[in-house]
């Protein structure tokens, strides 16, 4: 009887496993066909010198191995220079956008979560509206707003400030800051900083900061993305039990204490989600660059995603363009894992 019971149990478990696999089989097949297979095909293209004509899997397509990758890091030339310039631009972009959009989103969520605030629905819709508007449409609007005779420069002229040519100014903000306090001369930078630095770029270029043109894109992205993250924080804030805050207040904690020791720890999972999504999206920025600057002026708004597109679909170097995309993918994965390690729960 025991043997028969075990057989029936095994048979039931096998049928349940089979049923489970049958239910998930359509999704697995779709993912393999439309995600895994294209990724493997793109990886093969990154190892070839395919020019976009015909099939990349023909024997006539030159196989170059890791040459497309080595040109990005080890070989002197325009390819490495452009790639490192794009990494520099994107690095400053990420460093500014991710913290600013996170802090702004959390601040907006705290405002609209206030029980004494009237017209909550209006403010929620107003803050979220830029996030659901077409990024291309908003980018075009920003082109007019930050034009030489646009609204921003007109407002600056009212207070006696001569606004810059926003989308034509390639000067770095750190350079302008150092020049403003008299530490460096933009026309004659220190000779030590003009020496070649990591990966072929001079230290002066690495330490430029985001350009004036990139700063307009940064302002645009912070404004348009904060609404989405605000809703995530708002949902998390509304899940925090009111009794916890009331208990903290009874124990003598003020508003700052409640926020620091109750609210923030409860928001940690949402904070990790917001930072992760922000990190991924900022390293993948493309549409704003395509519409607003095309990587100009002087390649100070060039990003790896746009460089990959430009290399593949304009220069017809599909192998190099695909290699750039895989390097970008590796950067995103590594930074996400580092962020997860930093924000992990630590045992006391």
VOBA-1610 file (N, C-alpha, C; in pm, whole numbers, padded with zeros to 5 digits, always signed):
BEGIN
Unk+00082-00121+00000Unk+00000+00000+00000Unk+00085+00126+00000Unk+00194+00119+00078Unk+00283+00235+00085Unk+00346+00263-00051Unk+00385+00154-00121Unk+00445+00170-00253Unk+00344+00229-00351Unk+00221+00181-00343Unk+00117+00233-00432Unk+00089+00380-00404Unk+00091+00418-00274Unk+00067+00558-00238Unk+00179+00646-00292Unk+00303+00595-00282Unk+00416+00674-00333Unk+00404+00691-00485Unk+00363+00581-00553Unk+00347+00589-00698Unk+00240+00690-00737Unk+00129+00689-00660Unk+00022+00785-00690Unk+00069+00927-00665Unk+00146+00945-00556Unk+00200+01079-00526Unk+00294+01126-00635Unk+00385+01034-00679Unk+00479+01069-00786Unk+00406+01101-00914Unk+00302+01021-00944Unk+00226+01045-01066Unk+00155+01180-01061Unk+00101+01216-00945Unk+00033+01345-00929Unk+00132+01460-00947Unk+00250+01448-00883Unk+00350+01553-00895Unk+00397+01568-01039Unk+00413+01454-01109Unk+00457+01461-01249Unk+00353+01529-01336Unk+00225+01494-01310Unk+00119+01559-01389Unk+00114+01709-01361Unk+00133+01749-01236Unk+00132+01892-01202Unk+00249+01965-01269Unk+00367+01901-01268Unk+00483+01963-01334Unk+00459+01977-01484Unk+00403+01871-01543Unk+00374+01875-01686Unk+00272+01983-01718Unk+00170+01993-01635Unk+00069+02097-01657Unk+00130+02236-01644Unk+00218+02251-01546Unk+00284+02381-01528Unk+00366+02420-01650Unk+00444+02325-01702Unk+00526+02353-01821Unk+00439+02382-01943Unk+00325+02314-01953Unk+00236+02340-02066Unk+00178+02482-02059Unk+00150+02530-01939Unk+00096+02664-01923Unk+00199+02772-01957Unk+00324+02749-01916Unk+00427+02852-01939Unk+00496+02836-02073Unk+00470+02725-02143Unk+00538+02699-02271Unk+00517+02811-02374Unk+00394+02865-02392Unk+00379+02974-02491Unk+00467+03094-02460Unk+00475+03133-02333Unk+00557+03249-02296Unk+00705+03218-02318Unk+00748+03098-02280Unk+00889+03060-02299Unk+00925+03061-02447Unk+00836+03007-02530Unk+00862+03004-02674Unk+00870+03146-02732Unk+00778+03231-02690Unk+00778+03370-02739Unk+00904+03443-02696Unk+00945+03425-02570Unk+01066+03491-02521Unk+01189+03441-02596Unk+01195+03313-02622Unk+01310+03257-02694Unk+01315+03309-02838Unk+01199+03319-02903Unk+01196+03361-03043Unk+01223+03510-03059Unk+01168+03591-02970Unk+01173+03736-02988Unk+01268+03807-02894Unk+01335+03733-02803Unk+01431+03798-02716Unk+01566+03724-02718Unk+01565+03596-02678Unk+01691+03523-02668Unk+01756+03505-02805Unk+01679+03463-02905Unk+01735+03441-03037Unk+01790+03570-03100Unk+01718+03683-03095Unk+01778+03808-03148Unk+01903+03850-03075Unk+01909+03827-02943Unk+02030+03862-02868Unk+02149+03778-02916Unk+02127+03649-02935Unk+02235+03563-02984Unk+02277+03602-03126Unk+02180+03639-03209Unk+02213+03683-03345Unk+02293+03813-03342Unk+02253+03905-03254Unk+02326+04031-03242Unk+02467+04008-03189Unk+02482+03913-03099Unk+02615+03882-03047Unk+02706+03830-03158Unk+02649+03751-03248Unk+02729+03704-03362Unk+02767+03821-03453Unk+02674+03913-03476Unk+02705+04029-03561Unk+02818+04112-03501Unk+02823+04121-03366Unk+02930+04200-03302Unk+03067+04139-03323Unk+03072+04013-03365Unk+03200+03946-03390Unk+03236+03944-03538Unk+03159+04016-03619Unk+03184+04019-03764Unk+03202+04163-03811Unk+03232+04176-03939Unk+03244+04307-04003Unk+03131+04324-04104Unk+03010+04293-04061Unk+02893+04299-04148Unk+02858+04443-04180Unk+02829+04473-04307Unk+02797+04609-04350Unk+02648+04631-04373Unk+02565+04534-04335Unk+02422+04551-04347Unk+02363+04498-04476Unk+02445+04452-04567Unk+02396+04400-04694Unk+02391+04248-04689Unk+02274+04194-04723Unk+02259+04049-04720Unk+02247+03997-04579Unk+02267+03870-04564Unk+02256+03806-04433Unk+02390+03808-04360Unk+02390+03838-04230Unk+02516+03837-04155Unk+02570+03697-04130Unk+02494+03595-04167Unk+02535+03458-04140Unk+02593+03389-04262Unk+02613+03463-04371Unk+02677+03406-04488Unk+02826+03389-04464Unk+02883+03292-04533Unk+03027+03267-04517Unk+03112+03381-04572Unk+03054+03464-04657Unk+03130+03576-04715Unk+03148+03692-04619Unk+03072+03694-04509Unk+03084+03802-04410Unk+03211+03780-04328Unk+03303+03879-04323Unk+03429+03860-04251Unk+03406+03842-04101Unk+03472+03742-04045Unk+03468+03719-03901Unk+03592+03783-03839Unk+03571+03879-03746Unk+03684+03954-03689Unk+03704+03924-03542Unk+03622+03838-03484Unk+03638+03803-03343Unk+03609+03920-03251Unk+03702+03945-03160Unk+03684+04053-03062Unk+03744+04185-03109Unk+03773+04197-03236Unk+03836+04320-03286Unk+03745+04441-03264Unk+03616+04424-03284Unk+03524+04537-03263Unk+03526+04585-03118Unk+03547+04495-03024Unk+03554+04531-02883Unk+03688+04594-02849Unk+03795+04538-02904Unk+03928+04591-02872Unk+03946+04732-02926Unk+03881+04765-03037Unk+03892+04900-03090Unk+03828+05003-02997Unk+03735+04959-02915Unk+03668+05050-02822Unk+03753+05083-02701Unk+03850+04996-02668Unk+03923+05013-02543Unk+04075+05023-02560Unk+04131+04954-02657Unk+04277+04943-02662Unk+04342+05010-02782Unk+04270+05024-02893Unk+04331+05077-03014Unk+04306+05228-03025Unk+04415+05303-03045Unk+04402+05447-03064Unk+04329+05475-03195Unk+04239+05571-03191Unk+04166+05606-03312Unk+04037+05677-03279Unk+03968+05714-03383Unk+03843+05787-03366Unk+03736+05703-03299Unk+03737+05572-03323Unk+03635+05485-03263Unk+03642+05487-03112Unk+03764+05468-03059Unk+03780+05470-02913Unk+03754+05609-02857Unk+03799+05713-02926Unk+03779+05849-02878Unk+03630+05883-02868Unk+03555+05847-02972Unk+03411+05874-02968Unk+03342+05794-02859Unk+03381+05668-02843Unk+03317+05585-02741Unk+03347+05637-02601Unk+03471+05675-02574Unk+03505+05727-02442Unk+03439+05863-02418Unk+03427+05943-02523Unk+03355+06070-02509Unk+03209+06046-02474Unk+03149+05946-02537Unk+03009+05915-02506Unk+02994+05863-02363Unk+03089+05782-02316Unk+03084+05734-02178Unk+03099+05850-02080Unk+03188+05943-02110Unk+03204+06060-02023Unk+03075+06140-02016Unk+03015+06167-02131Unk+02890+06244-02133Unk+02781+06173-02056Unk+02767+06043-02080Unk+02661+05967-02014Unk+02685+05954-01865Unk+02813+05946-01824Unk+02845+05936-01682Unk+02797+06060-01607Unk+02830+06177-01658Unk+02785+06300-01592Unk+02633+06312-01595Unk+02576+06267-01703Unk+02430+06269-01716Unk+02365+06183-01608Unk+02417+06062-01588Unk+02362+05971-01487Unk+02382+06026-01347Unk+02502+06079-01320Unk+02534+06129-01186Unk+02441+06242-01145Unk+02395+06321-01240Unk+02306+06434-01208Unk+02160+06392-01210Unk+02120+06318-01313Unk+01978+06290-01333Unk+01924+06195-01226Unk+01993+06085-01198Unk+01938+05984-01108Unk+01913+06039-00967Unk+02009+06106-00903Unk+01979+06161-00770Unk+01871+06270-00774Unk+01878+06357-00874Unk+01782+06469-00878Unk+01640+06419-00901Unk+01621+06326-00994Unk+01485+06279-01020Unk+01432+06198-00903Unk+01521+06127-00832Unk+01477+06050-00716Unk+01434+06141-00602Unk+01516+06242-00572Unk+01482+06335-00464Unk+01357+06415-00499Unk+01346+06461-00623Unk+01229+06536-00664Unk+01103+06450-00659Unk+01113+06326-00704Unk+00997+06236-00701Unk+00953+06209-00558Unk+01047+06186-00468Unk+01012+06162-00328Unk+00950+06286-00265Unk+01005+06403-00298Unk+00948+06527-00245Unk+00806+06550-00293Unk+00782+06527-00421Unk+00646+06543-00475Unk+00550+06442-00412Unk+00597+06319-00391Unk+00512+06218-00329Unk+00474+06257-00186Unk+00570+06312-00112Unk+00540+06356+00024Unk+00440+06471+00024Unk+00449+06557-00077Unk+00355+06670-00085Unk+00213+06622-00112Unk+00197+06539-00215Unk+00061+06496-00251Unk+00006+06392-00154Unk+00092+06338-00068Unk+00044+06242+00033Unk+00000+06312+00161Unk+00020+06442+00165Unk-00019+06519+00284Unk-00171+06516+00299Unk-00217+06475+00416Unk-00360+06463+00438Unk-00431+06598+00437Unk-00357+06704+00465Unk-00420+06836+00471Unk-00420+06907+00336Unk-00359+06847+00236Unk-00352+06911+00104Unk-00486+06899+00033Unk-00530+07011-00021Unk-00654+07011-00098Unk-00621+06995-00248Unk-00714+06935-00320Unk-00694+06917-00463Unk-00584+06817-00495Unk-00578+06707-00419Unk-00472+06608-00441Unk-00476+06551-00582Unk-00596+06525-00631Unk-00608+06466-00765Unk-00550+06557-00871Unk-00572+06687-00855Unk-00519+06782-00953Unk-00366+06781-00953Unk-00307+06787-00835Unk-00162+06791-00827Unk-00099+06659-00874Unk-00162+06548-00843Unk-00111+06420-00891Unk-00112+06415-01044Unk-00222+06459-01103Unk-00231+06459-01249Unk-00132+06559-01310Unk-00117+06675-01246Unk-00026+06777-01299Unk+00119+06730-01294Unk+00159+06666-01184Unk+00297+06619-01171Unk+00324+06500-01263Unk+00221+06419-01288Unk+00239+06299-01368Unk+00225+06326-01517Unk+00162+06436-01554Unk+00132+06464-01695Unk+00256+06462-01785Unk+00370+06524-01747Unk+00488+06520-01836Unk+00538+06379-01865Unk+00512+06285-01773Unk+00563+06150-01791Unk+00487+06073-01897Unk+00361+06108-01920Unk+00281+06037-02018Unk+00276+06109-02152Unk+00338+06225-02159Unk+00344+06299-02284Unk+00458+06245-02369Unk+00443+06247-02498Unk+00546+06198-02590Unk+00679+06269-02566Unk+00784+06191-02549Unk+00917+06250-02526Unk+00963+06331-02646Unk+00924+06288-02765Unk+00960+06363-02885Unk+00891+06499-02886Unk+00762+06502-02850Unk+00688+06628-02848Unk+00747+06725-02746Unk+00777+06674-02626Unk+00835+06761-02523Unk+00974+06808-02564Unk+01051+06723-02631Unk+01184+06763-02677Unk+01175+06878-02777Unk+01077+06871-02866Unk+01058+06979-02964Unk+01020+07109-02893Unk+00933+07098-02792Unk+00896+07217-02715Unk+01017+07279-02648Unk+01104+07195-02590Unk+01225+07246-02525Unk+01318+07312-02625Unk+01320+07264-02748Unk+01402+07330-02850Unk+01358+07475-02870Unk+01228+07499-02868Unk+01178+07636-02883Unk+01200+07717-02755Unk+01180+07654-02639Unk+01192+07727-02513Unk+01335+07772-02488Unk+01433+07686-02525Unk+01574+07718-02502Unk+01644+07771-02627Unk+01568+07814-02725Unk+01628+07875-02843Unk+01695+08008-02805Unk+01778+08060-02896Unk+01851+08183-02866Unk+01758+08298-02831Unk+01641+08303-02895Unk+01542+08407-02865Unk+01419+08347-02798Unk+01439+08235-02729Unk+01328+08166-02666Unk+01288+08225-02533Unk+01196+08155-02466Unk+01140+08206-02342Unk+01243+08215-02231Unk+01334+08116-02223Unk+01432+08115-02114Unk+01526+08233-02124Unk+01583+08257-02242Unk+01674+08370-02259Unk+01600+08503-02245Unk+01473+08507-02284Unk+01396+08630-02266Unk+01376+08661-02118Unk+01348+08560-02038Unk+01334+08580-01894Unk+01467+08620-01830Unk+01576+08558-01876Unk+01707+08594-01823Unk+01744+08738-01857Unk+01706+08783-01975Unk+01737+08920-02015Unk+01664+09023-01930Unk+01548+08984-01874Unk+01473+09075-01788Unk+01553+09111-01664Unk+01629+09015-01611Unk+01710+09039-01491Unk+01854+09074-01527Unk+01879+09107-01655Unk+02010+09154-01697Unk+02112+09046-01724Unk+02067+08923-01749Unk+02159+08812-01778Unk+02149+08779-01926Unk+02265+08772-01989Unk+02270+08735-02130Unk+02280+08583-02139Unk+02169+08519-02173Unk+02165+08374-02176Unk+02253+08315-02284Unk+02302+08194-02263Unk+02390+08130-02363Unk+02311+08077-02481Unk+02382+08037-02583Unk+02321+07964-02695Unk+02317+07817-02653Unk+02208+07779-02593Unk+02200+07654-02518Unk+02243+07533-02599Unk+02193+07518-02718Unk+02221+07398-02795Unk+02343+07412-02885Unk+02415+07522-02872Unk+02538+07541-02950Unk+02659+07559-02860Unk+02640+07554-02729Unk+02748+07578-02633Unk+02803+07444-02586Unk+02927+07415-02623Unk+02990+07287-02588Unk+03075+07296-02463Unk+03077+07410-02396Unk+03161+07426-02276Unk+03105+07343-02161Unk+03196+07281-02087Unk+03155+07200-01972Unk+03122+07286-01852Unk+03024+07241-01773Unk+02983+07320-01657Unk+03093+07326-01552Unk+03169+07217-01534Unk+03280+07222-01438Unk+03388+07318-01485Unk+03415+07320-01614Unk+03511+07417-01668Unk+03464+07559-01642Unk+03336+07585-01666Unk+03283+07719-01644Unk+03287+07756-01497Unk+03260+07658-01409Unk+03265+07685-01265Unk+03406+07719-01220Unk+03503+07639-01265Unk+03643+07666-01228Unk+03691+07798-01286Unk+03645+07829-01407Unk+03683+07956-01467Unk+03617+08073-01394Unk+03493+08052-01347Unk+03422+08159-01277Unk+03487+08197-01146Unk+03547+08101-01077Unk+03614+08131-00949Unk+03761+08164-00969Unk+03804+08170-01095Unk+03941+08212-01126Unk+04048+08107-01110Unk+04011+07980-01106Unk+04111+07874-01088Unk+04177+07833-01219Unk+04104+07840-01330Unk+04160+07802-01459Unk+04119+07903-01564Unk+04194+07903-01673Unk+04163+07985-01789Unk+04118+07891-01900Unk+03996+07912-01949Unk+03942+07821-02051Unk+04024+07826-02179Unk+04084+07940-02208Unk+04165+07951-02330Unk+04305+07892-02312Unk+04350+07879-02188Unk+04483+07823-02161Unk+04475+07733-02039Unk+04415+07614-02052Unk+04402+07522-01938Unk+04538+07473-01891Unk+04548+07423-01769Unk+04676+07372-01716Unk+04735+07264-01806Unk+04864+07272-01827Unk+04932+07178-01917Unk+04921+07034-01865Unk+04921+07017-01733Unk+04913+06882-01676Unk+04781+06814-01711Unk+04674+06894-01722Unk+04543+06836-01754Unk+04527+06809-01902Unk+04615+06864-01984Unk+04607+06841-02127Unk+04675+06711-02168Unk+04745+06648-02074Unk+04810+06521-02104Unk+04705+06411-02120Unk+04741+06311-02195Unk+04649+06201-02223Unk+04616+06125-02096Unk+04486+06107-02072Unk+04440+06034-01955Unk+04395+05895-01990Unk+04304+05837-01913Unk+04256+05701-01939Unk+04188+05688-02074Unk+04220+05581-02145Unk+04155+05543-02271Unk+04165+05652-02378Unk+04273+05726-02376Unk+04300+05817-02487Unk+04245+05957-02474Unk+04159+05983-02376Unk+04106+06118-02357Unk+04193+06194-02257Unk+04211+06324-02281Unk+04288+06406-02189Unk+04212+06424-02058Unk+04289+06448-01950Unk+04226+06471-01821Unk+04135+06593-01825Unk+04171+06691-01905Unk+04090+06812-01919Unk+03952+06777-01977Unk+03948+06680-02067Unk+03820+06637-02124Unk+03739+06555-02025Unk+03806+06467-01950Unk+03736+06386-01852Unk+03672+06473-01744Unk+03738+06583-01709Unk+03692+06667-01598Unk+03611+06787-01644Unk+03551+06777-01761Unk+03478+06891-01815Unk+03340+06908-01751Unk+03281+06799-01707Unk+03143+06806-01661Unk+03048+06805-01780Unk+02918+06801-01754Unk+02823+06806-01866Unk+02827+06941-01935Unk+02811+06941-02065Unk+02814+07067-02140Unk+02685+07145-02115Unk+02688+07272-02158Unk+02568+07355-02147Unk+02454+07293-02226Unk+02486+07238-02344Unk+02382+07172-02424Unk+02326+07050-02352Unk+02412+06970-02290Unk+02364+06853-02217Unk+02280+06893-02096Unk+02309+07008-02036Unk+02233+07051-01919Unk+02086+07073-01952Unk+02056+07118-02074Unk+01916+07135-02113Unk+01845+07000-02122Unk+01915+06901-02175Unk+01856+06766-02182Unk+01838+06709-02042Unk+01932+06738-01954Unk+01921+06691-01814Unk+01796+06751-01749Unk+01775+06881-01767Unk+01656+06944-01709Unk+01528+06884-01765Unk+01529+06857-01895Unk+01411+06798-01959Unk+01380+06661-01899Unk+01481+06576-01886Unk+01459+06439-01840Unk+01416+06437-01694Unk+01478+06519-01611Unk+01438+06525-01469Unk+01291+06564-01457Unk+01249+06661-01538Unk+01111+06708-01531Unk+01012+06601-01578Unk+01048+06527-01682Unk+00954+06432-01741Unk+00949+06298-01668Unk+01054+06260-01599Unk+01057+06128-01535Unk+01016+06130-01389Unk+01021+06245-01325Unk+00992+06251-01182Unk+00848+06211-01152Unk+00755+06239-01243Unk+00615+06206-01218Unk+00591+06057-01204Unk+00655+05978-01288Unk+00638+05832-01279Unk+00690+05778-01147Unk+00809+05821-01109Unk+00867+05774-00983Unk+00790+05829-00863Unk+00727+05946-00880Unk+00644+06001-00773Unk+00530+05905-00740Unk+00467+05847-00843Unk+00357+05754-00818Unk+00405+05629-00745Unk+00526+05583-00776Unk+00580+05466-00705Unk+00601+05498-00558Unk+00661+05614-00530Unk+00681+05653-00390Unk+00547+05677-00321Unk+00452+05734-00392Unk+00322+05761-00333Unk+00252+05632-00293Unk+00258+05531-00379Unk+00198+05402-00346Unk+00265+05340-00223Unk+00397+05354-00215Unk+00469+05299-00099Unk+00436+05377+00028Unk+00422+05509+00017Unk+00388+05590+00135Unk+00250+05554+00189Unk+00157+05528+00099Unk+00021+05495+00142Unk+00012+05355+00201Unk+00113+05271+00178Unk+00116+05137+00238Unk+00178+05137+00378Unk+00240+05249+00419Unk+00300+05256+00553Unk+00187+05271+00655Unk+00178+05184+00753Unk+00071+05196+00853Unk+00080+05328+00929Unk-00034+05392+00943Unk-00037+05520+01015Unk+00001+05499+01161Unk-00026+05380+01214Unk+00004+05354+01355Unk+00154+05363+01384Unk+00238+05329+01284Unk+00383+05339+01306Unk+00425+05484+01325Unk+00373+05572+01241Unk+00407+05714+01255Unk+00353+05770+01385Unk+00232+05732+01421Unk+00175+05782+01545Unk+00253+05730+01666Unk+00296+05605+01660Unk+00376+05551+01771Unk+00509+05623+01783Unk+00571+05656+01670Unk+00697+05729+01673Unk+00678+05868+01731Unk+00567+05933+01696Unk+00541+06066+01752Unk+00516+06060+01902Unk+00447+05955+01948Unk+00424+05938+02091Unk+00555+05916+02166Unk+00652+05854+02098Unk+00783+05832+02161Unk+00870+05956+02158Unk+00818+06066+02103Unk+00891+06192+02105Unk+00963+06227+01977Unk+00942+06150+01870Unk+01009+06180+01744Unk+00936+06294+01672Unk+01013+06388+01620Unk+00956+06496+01541Unk+00934+06452+01398Unk+00900+06549+01311Unk+00876+06516+01171Unk+01000+06459+01105Unk+01116+06520+01135Unk+01240+06470+01076Unk+01273+06330+01128Unk+01250+06307+01256Unk+01277+06176+01313Unk+01187+06069+01255Unk+01059+06101+01239Unk+00966+06004+01180Unk+01006+05972+01036Unk+01045+06077+00962Unk+01085+06055+00823Unk+01212+05970+00815Unk+01307+05997+00904Unk+01436+05927+00897Unk+01428+05784+00947Unk+01358+05762+01058Unk+01363+05631+01123Unk+01242+05544+01092Unk+01136+05601+01035Unk+01018+05522+01002Unk+00991+05520+00852Unk+00979+05639+00793Unk+00938+05648+00653Unk+01046+05593+00559Unk+01169+05642+00572Unk+01274+05600+00480Unk+01302+05450+00486Unk+01314+05389+00605Unk+01335+05243+00606Unk+01222+05165+00539Unk+01098+05214+00554Unk+00986+05145+00490Unk+00986+05166+00339Unk+01052+05272+00294Unk+01057+05301+00151Unk+01177+05236+00081Unk+01258+05162+00153Unk+01381+05109+00096Unk+01358+05022-00027Unk+01263+04928-00028Unk+01240+04850-00151Unk+01200+04937-00269Unk+01113+05035-00246Unk+01072+05125-00354Unk+01188+05212-00398Unk+01270+05256-00304Unk+01387+05336-00339Unk+01483+05258-00427Unk+01503+05131-00394Unk+01588+05047-00479Unk+01531+05033-00618Unk+01399+05015-00628Unk+01334+05003-00759Unk+01350+05132-00840Unk+01328+05246-00776Unk+01338+05375-00846Unk+01482+05399-00893Unk+01578+05372-00808Unk+01718+05393-00846Unk+01759+05298-00958Unk+01713+05175-00952Unk+01747+05078-01057Unk+01688+05119-01191Unk+01558+05152-01191Unk+01494+05195-01316Unk+01557+05324-01368Unk+01590+05415-01277Unk+01653+05539-01320Unk+01791+05515-01378Unk+01868+05425-01317Unk+02001+05394-01367Unk+01994+05332-01506Unk+01901+05239-01526Unk+01889+05173-01656Unk+01845+05271-01763Unk+01743+05351-01733Unk+01689+05442-01834Unk+01788+05552-01871Unk+01867+05600-01775Unk+01961+05707-01806Unk+02078+05658-01890Unk+02119+05534-01873Unk+02225+05481-01959Unk+02174+05446-02098Unk+02041+05439-02114Unk+01984+05405-02243Unk+01926+05526-02316Unk+01956+05646-02273Unk+01895+05764-02332Unk+01927+05772-02481Unk+01823+05790-02560Unk+01841+05798-02704Unk+01749+05900-02771Unk+01619+05894-02741Unk+01524+05974-02819Unk+01546+06123-02802Unk+01577+06168-02678Unk+01603+06312-02659Unk+01727+06357-02735Unk+01830+06272-02735Unk+01952+06305-02808Unk+01925+06310-02957Unk+01847+06216-03006Unk+01817+06210-03149Unk+01739+06333-03194Unk+01645+06378-03114Unk+01558+06489-03153Unk+01627+06623-03130Unk+01698+06638-03019Unk+01742+06770-02976Unk+01882+06807-03021Unk+01972+06710-03035Unk+02112+06751-03057Unk+02187+06665-03157Unk+02146+06540-03180Unk+02221+06450-03268Unk+02367+06432-03222Unk+02389+06446-03091Unk+02524+06431-03036Unk+02606+06558-03036Unk+02558+06664-03100Unk+02630+06791-03106Unk+02593+06879-02985Unk+02663+06988-02959Unk+02780+07040-03032Unk+02910+06974-02985Unk+02999+06956-03079Unk+03133+06900-03053Unk+03125+06767-02979Unk+03020+06688-03008Unk+03002+06555-02950Unk+02985+06557-02798Unk+02943+06671-02742Unk+02928+06680-02596Unk+02794+06624-02549Unk+02704+06590-02640Unk+02580+06523-02601Unk+02573+06382-02659Unk+02685+06334-02709Unk+02691+06199-02764Unk+02683+06097-02651Unk+02598+05997-02665Unk+02584+05892-02565Unk+02609+05756-02631Unk+02641+05652-02552Unk+02666+05520-02612Unk+02549+05467-02694Unk+02426+05488-02648Unk+02310+05438-02722Unk+02299+05506-02858Unk+02318+05638-02861Unk+02310+05709-02989Unk+02431+05677-03076Unk+02547+05659-03015Unk+02666+05623-03091Unk+02650+05486-03156Unk+02586+05392-03084Unk+02561+05260-03141Unk+02471+05271-03264Unk+02366+05352-03253Unk+02276+05373-03367Unk+02350+05441-03481Unk+02428+05542-03450Unk+02499+05618-03553Unk+02601+05531-03625Unk+02672+05449-03548Unk+02773+05363-03608Unk+02710+05257-03699Unk+02600+05200-03654Unk+02539+05090-03729Unk+02458+05139-03848Unk+02369+05236-03825Unk+02270+05271-03927Unk+02309+05391-04013Unk+02415+05460-03976Unk+02462+05571-04059Unk+02598+05542-04122Unk+02687+05481-04044Unk+02819+05446-04097Unk+02820+05304-04153Unk+02712+05229-04133Unk+02698+05092-04182Unk+02807+05000-04130Unk+02852+05027-04007Unk+02945+04939-03938Unk+02867+04867-03829Unk+02791+04767-03872Unk+02699+04700-03781Unk+02773+04621-03673Unk+02889+04569-03704Unk+02964+04496-03604Unk+03007+04586-03489Unk+03062+04703-03521Unk+03105+04797-03417Unk+02986+04851-03340Unk+02878+04884-03412Unk+02760+04935-03344Unk+02700+04835-03247Unk+02696+04709-03286Unk+02643+04606-03197Unk+02736+04583-03079Unk+02867+04591-03101Unk+02962+04576-02991Unk+02942+04685-02887Unk+02916+04808-02932Unk+02890+04918-02838Unk+02767+04887-02754Unk+02664+04833-02816Unk+02541+04802-02742Unk+02564+04694-02638Unk+02648+04595-02668Unk+02675+04491-02569Unk+02763+04542-02455Unk+02855+04630-02485Unk+02934+04692-02378Unk+02844+04775-02288Unk+02750+04848-02348Unk+02654+04926-02270Unk+02569+04834-02183Unk+02528+04721-02237Unk+02452+04624-02159Unk+02532+04575-02039Unk+02660+04547-02060Unk+02746+04500-01951Unk+02762+04608-01844Unk+02775+04733-01886Unk+02788+04844-01790Unk+02663+04853-01703Unk+02546+04843-01765Unk+02421+04852-01690Unk+02408+04738-01590Unk+02443+04617-01633Unk+02432+04500-01543Unk+02526+04515-01425Unk+02650+04554-01451Unk+02749+04567-01343Unk+02707+04675-01244Unk+02665+04791-01293Unk+02624+04899-01204Unk+02499+04861-01124Unk+02408+04788-01184Unk+02289+04743-01112Unk+02326+04647-01000Unk+02419+04555-01026Unk+02463+04462-00923Unk+02535+04535-00810Unk+02616+04635-00845Unk+02684+04714-00742Unk+02583+04789-00656Unk+02484+04846-00720Unk+02381+04917-00646Unk+02304+04823-00555Unk+02276+04704-00604Unk+02205+04606-00521Unk+02290+04565-00402Unk+02421+04551-00422Unk+02509+04514-00311Unk+02516+04627-00208Unk+02519+04751-00253Unk+02526+04864-00161Unk+02398+04875-00078Unk+02282+04849-00139Unk+02155+04866-00071Unk+02102+04738-00009Unk+02186+04636+00002Unk+02142+04509+00058Unk+02111+04525+00206Unk+02030+04438+00259Unk+02001+04437+00402Unk+02120+04381+00477Unk+02171+04459+00570Unk+02288+04418+00647Unk+02244+04368+00785Unk+02299+04253+00823Unk+02268+04197+00954Unk+02353+04266+01061Unk+02287+04309+01166Unk+02358+04377+01274Unk+02406+04270+01372
//
